[in-house]
Amino acid sequence: MSTESTQASLQLTIATRESRLALWQAEHVKALLEAQGHSVTLLGMTTQGDQILDRSLSKVGGKGLFVKELEVALEEGRADIAVHSLKDVPMDLPAGFELACVMEREDPRDAFVSPNYESLEAIPQGGVVGTSSLRRTVLLRAARPDLRIEPLRGNLDTRLRKLDEGQYDGIVLAAAGLKRLELEQRIRHVMEPQQMLPAAGQGALGIEIRSGRPELVAALQPLVHMPTWLRVSAERAVSRAMGGSCSMPLAAYATLQGDVLQIDAAWGDDQTEGAVSLVRATARATVTTLEQATALGEQVARELIAQGARPAQPASH
């Protein structure tokens, strides 16, 4: 008999942000854990990242702002696990916390959304495209230096409302979030990785716990999707080696064919005006462990730096 079916059922509390997408993700994990025989409740929280909407994340502390309050709930024992969009999770977790589970990835690609244009290419010269991501900004400027790239903050519904109000000709969002909230009909064009290389971890969910909770690691084991974990470990290793910030103009995306992992990465200078020239690197190797995946990502980061990509400076705070 498998260990999953013999282990004791647990009373679990999931810390989650209260955005519609975060709640969908938490409910999804709740249903999977309940199917394993556990009792699960949700603890909804508003994070600093949800409250600061007038400035870009890179200027106010990065995507870790979405994670901190949830970690406090774990530390104080008010919650057992926190469910995150993995691309929001800092590359290095604070001491005493660990990523206990990476789940199967949804579509990792970016999606172009527009009421008037079927693709990025169709937007007329000088059109306005919205995004809150430095990665998307440099990739968009490399593809279409003639466009105006304007900041776009807020949860998914807020971003779509701003688009519908006419503030932008088009916006770029993660396809995964639109699909999870059954908003797939809003997608005009799914952007292939060759055109818009995804962010590290995009489309994957990660579950964070306090270290030293082996019963939680065991309970989460049936939710682990090792092919996804291998891919995102390589991607996150590129980001970590480039300075560890989610808020940098960096893309990293891995694919897995059998045991062969390939990782592609791109870096652009977000300080330059006009057209952006991208630094690109790629590597592939046979990978069967998270350590091997991490090493491959580090190799790609070294290649980027050798070609002129600049690692982020450590934050002063």
C-alpha positions in Angstrom: 0.0 0.0 0.0 1.3 3.5 -0.9 2.5 5.9 1.9 0.0 8.4 0.6 -3.0 6.3 1.5 -1.7 5.2 4.9 -0.6 8.6 6.2 -2.8 10.4 8.8 -5.2 13.0 7.6 -4.2 16.6 8.6 -6.1 19.7 9.5 -4.5 22.3 7.2 -4.8 26.0 6.7 -3.7 27.6 3.4 -2.6 31.3 3.5 -3.5 33.0 0.2 -3.8 36.4 -1.3 -7.4 37.5 -1.9 -7.2 38.3 -5.6 -9.6 36.2 -7.7 -6.6 34.3 -9.3 -4.9 33.7 -5.9 -8.1 32.3 -4.5 -8.6 30.1 -7.5 -5.1 28.7 -7.0 -5.7 28.1 -3.2 -9.1 26.5 -3.9 -7.4 24.2 -6.5 -4.8 23.1 -3.9 -7.5 22.7 -1.2 -9.6 20.4 -3.5 -6.5 18.2 -4.3 -5.6 17.9 -0.6 -9.2 17.2 0.4 -9.2 14.4 -2.2 -6.2 13.0 -0.2 -8.3 12.9 2.9 -7.1 16.1 4.6 -9.3 18.9 6.1 -8.5 22.3 4.6 -9.5 25.9 5.3 -8.3 29.1 3.6 -6.9 32.2 5.3 -7.3 35.1 2.9 -4.9 38.0 3.2 -4.2 41.3 1.5 -0.4 41.7 0.9 1.6 44.9 0.4 2.0 44.0 -3.3 -1.9 44.1 -3.6 -2.1 47.5 -1.9 0.6 49.4 -3.8 -0.9 50.0 -7.2 0.6 53.4 -8.2 4.2 52.3 -8.7 5.9 49.5 -10.5 6.9 46.5 -8.4 10.6 46.9 -9.3 10.6 50.3 -7.6 8.9 49.2 -4.3 10.7 46.0 -3.5 9.8 43.4 -6.2 7.3 40.6 -6.3 8.4 39.4 -2.8 5.8 41.9 -1.6 3.1 39.3 -2.5 4.8 36.7 -0.4 5.9 38.4 2.9 2.5 38.5 4.8 1.8 34.9 3.9 5.2 33.9 5.4 4.3 35.8 8.6 1.1 33.7 8.8 3.2 30.5 8.4 5.7 31.7 11.0 3.0 32.6 13.6 1.3 29.2 13.1 -1.9 30.8 11.7 -1.4 28.8 8.4 0.4 25.6 7.5 1.1 26.2 3.8 1.1 29.2 1.4 0.2 28.8 -2.3 2.1 31.1 -4.7 2.4 31.8 -8.4 6.0 30.6 -8.6 7.0 33.6 -10.7 6.1 35.8 -7.6 8.3 33.8 -5.3 11.8 35.3 -4.5 14.7 33.1 -5.7 16.0 32.7 -2.2 13.5 32.1 0.6 14.1 33.5 4.1 15.8 31.1 6.6 13.3 28.7 8.0 11.1 28.5 4.9 11.2 26.0 2.0 9.5 25.3 -1.2 7.9 21.9 -0.5 6.0 21.3 -3.7 5.9 22.5 -7.3 2.8 21.5 -9.2 2.2 20.7 -12.8 2.5 23.8 -15.0 -0.3 25.5 -16.8 0.5 27.2 -20.1 3.7 29.1 -19.4 3.3 31.5 -22.4 2.4 35.2 -22.5 -0.9 36.2 -24.1 -1.7 39.3 -26.1 -5.1 40.8 -25.2 -6.7 43.6 -27.2 -10.2 44.6 -28.2 -9.1 46.0 -31.6 -5.9 44.2 -32.8 -5.4 40.5 -33.4 -1.7 40.5 -32.6 1.2 42.7 -31.4 2.3 43.1 -35.1 -1.1 44.6 -36.0 -0.9 47.5 -33.6 -0.2 50.7 -35.5 3.1 52.6 -35.1 3.1 54.6 -31.8 0.4 52.4 -30.2 0.3 51.9 -26.5 0.9 48.5 -24.9 0.5 47.9 -21.1 2.6 45.7 -18.9 4.0 45.8 -15.4 7.0 43.5 -16.1 10.5 44.7 -17.0 11.0 41.4 -18.8 8.0 42.0 -21.1 9.0 45.7 -21.5 12.4 44.8 -22.9 11.1 42.0 -25.1 8.3 44.2 -26.4 10.8 47.0 -27.1 13.1 44.6 -28.9 10.2 43.4 -31.1 8.5 46.8 -31.6 10.7 49.8 -30.7 8.0 52.1 -32.2 5.4 51.3 -29.6 4.9 53.1 -26.3 5.2 50.6 -23.4 3.2 51.9 -20.4 2.9 50.6 -16.8 0.0 48.4 -16.0 -0.7 47.3 -12.4 -3.6 45.7 -10.5 -5.1 42.3 -10.4 -6.2 40.6 -13.6 -9.7 42.1 -13.6 -8.3 45.6 -13.0 -5.9 45.2 -15.9 -8.6 44.0 -18.3 -10.9 46.9 -17.2 -8.1 49.5 -17.9 -7.7 47.9 -21.4 -11.5 48.0 -22.0 -11.6 51.7 -20.9 -9.3 52.5 -23.8 -6.1 53.3 -21.8 -4.1 50.8 -24.0 -4.2 49.4 -27.5 -3.2 46.0 -26.1 -1.8 44.4 -23.0 0.4 41.4 -22.3 -0.6 39.0 -19.5 0.3 35.4 -18.5 -1.9 33.0 -20.4 -2.1 30.7 -17.3 -4.0 33.3 -15.3 -6.5 33.9 -18.0 -7.1 30.2 -18.5 -7.5 29.5 -14.8 -10.2 32.2 -14.5 -11.9 31.0 -17.7 -11.1 34.2 -19.5 -9.4 32.4 -22.4 -11.8 34.1 -24.8 -10.0 37.4 -24.1 -6.8 36.1 -25.6 -6.3 37.4 -29.1 -2.9 35.7 -29.6 -0.8 33.4 -27.5 2.8 34.5 -27.9 5.2 31.6 -28.6 8.4 31.5 -26.5 10.5 32.5 -29.6 8.6 35.8 -29.6 8.1 36.4 -25.9 10.3 34.2 -23.7 8.4 33.5 -20.5 9.5 34.5 -16.9 11.1 31.9 -14.7 8.4 29.8 -13.1 5.6 31.3 -15.2 2.4 29.2 -15.1 3.6 27.0 -12.2 2.3 26.9 -8.6 4.6 26.5 -5.7 3.7 25.6 -2.1 5.8 27.1 0.7 6.0 25.8 4.2 8.0 26.4 7.4 11.0 24.1 7.5 10.9 21.1 9.8 7.4 20.0 9.0 8.0 16.5 7.4 4.2 15.7 7.7 3.5 18.6 5.4 6.1 17.4 2.9 4.5 14.0 2.9 1.0 15.4 2.5 2.1 17.5 -0.5 4.0 14.7 -2.2 1.1 13.6 -4.4 0.8 17.1 -5.7 4.4 17.3 -6.9 5.0 17.3 -10.6 8.8 16.5 -11.0 9.1 17.5 -14.7 7.8 20.9 -13.9 10.0 21.2 -10.8 13.1 20.3 -12.9 12.2 23.0 -15.5 11.5 25.7 -13.1 14.6 24.9 -11.0 16.8 25.6 -14.0 14.8 28.8 -14.8 15.0 30.1 -11.2 18.7 29.3 -11.1 19.3 31.7 -14.0 17.4 34.4 -12.1 19.2 33.7 -8.8 22.6 33.8 -10.5 21.6 37.1 -12.2 20.9 38.8 -8.8 17.9 36.9 -7.5 15.4 39.6 -8.3 12.0 38.8 -9.9 12.0 42.5 -10.9 14.7 42.5 -13.6 14.7 42.5 -17.4 15.3 38.7 -17.6 13.5 35.8 -19.3 14.3 32.1 -18.6 12.3 29.2 -20.0 13.2 25.5 -19.9 11.7 22.6 -21.9 12.1 18.9 -21.1 12.2 16.1 -23.7 12.7 12.8 -22.0 15.7 13.5 -19.7 17.1 16.3 -21.9 16.5 19.7 -20.4 17.0 22.8 -22.6 17.0 26.2 -21.1 16.8 29.5 -23.1 17.4 32.9 -21.4 17.3 36.5 -22.6 18.4 39.7 -20.9 17.8 43.3 -22.1 18.9 46.7 -20.9 15.8 48.5 -19.6 17.8 51.7 -19.1 18.3 52.3 -22.9 16.0 54.4 -25.0 14.3 53.1 -28.1 15.3 49.7 -29.5 16.6 47.1 -27.1 19.2 44.6 -28.1 18.8 41.4 -26.3 21.6 39.1 -24.9 20.6 35.5 -25.4 22.0 32.2 -24.1 20.9 28.6 -24.3 22.2 25.2 -22.9 21.0 21.7 -22.8 22.0 18.6 -20.9 20.6 15.3 -19.5 19.0 16.2 -16.2 17.4 13.9 -13.7 17.9 15.8 -10.4 17.0 19.3 -9.1 20.8 19.9 -8.5 21.6 19.1 -12.2 18.8 21.4 -13.3 20.1 24.2 -11.1 23.6 23.7 -12.4 22.4 24.1 -16.0 20.6 27.3 -15.2 23.8 28.7 -13.5 25.7 27.8 -16.7 23.3 29.8 -18.8 23.5 32.8 -16.4 27.3 32.7 -16.8 26.9 32.8 -20.6 24.6 35.8 -20.4 27.0 37.7 -18.1 29.9 36.8 -20.5 28.0 38.4 -23.3 27.4 41.6 -21.4 24.2 41.0 -19.3 24.5 42.9 -16.0 23.5 41.1 -12.8 21.2 43.1 -10.5 22.9 44.8 -7.6 21.7 43.5 -4.2 18.9 45.6 -2.8 19.8 47.9 0.0 16.8 47.0 2.2 
